Amino acid sequence: MAKTNYVLIDYENVQPKELTLLNDGSFKVKVFVGPNQGKIPLGLAMALQSLGGNAEYVQVETAGRNALDFHRADPRPGSQTGEGRRTALLR
């Protein structure tokens, strides 16, 4: 059984230009966007769309310093990645 790897992208700090390395099916991508980030570049939107159900946007309702960090750090199982999964954070 292949392990699922999660890539969590803090869009306030990282705007990836390329996601093709994540197309092999063993990755799930979550892009965290703040309440004031109303636009995503077409290239990123198309790259995420090509991942199908393995990609999603997570809109954080709270603005302010480190708001996305606290949202991602939610320790409840299943809140972002669950337990026992490998995770890479891009920030």
Secondary structure, 3 states (H helix, E strand, C coil): CCCCEEEEEECCCCCCCCCHHHCCCCEEEEEEECCCCCCCCHHHHHHHHHCHHHEEEEECCCCCCCHHHHHHCCCCCCCCCCCCCEEEEEC
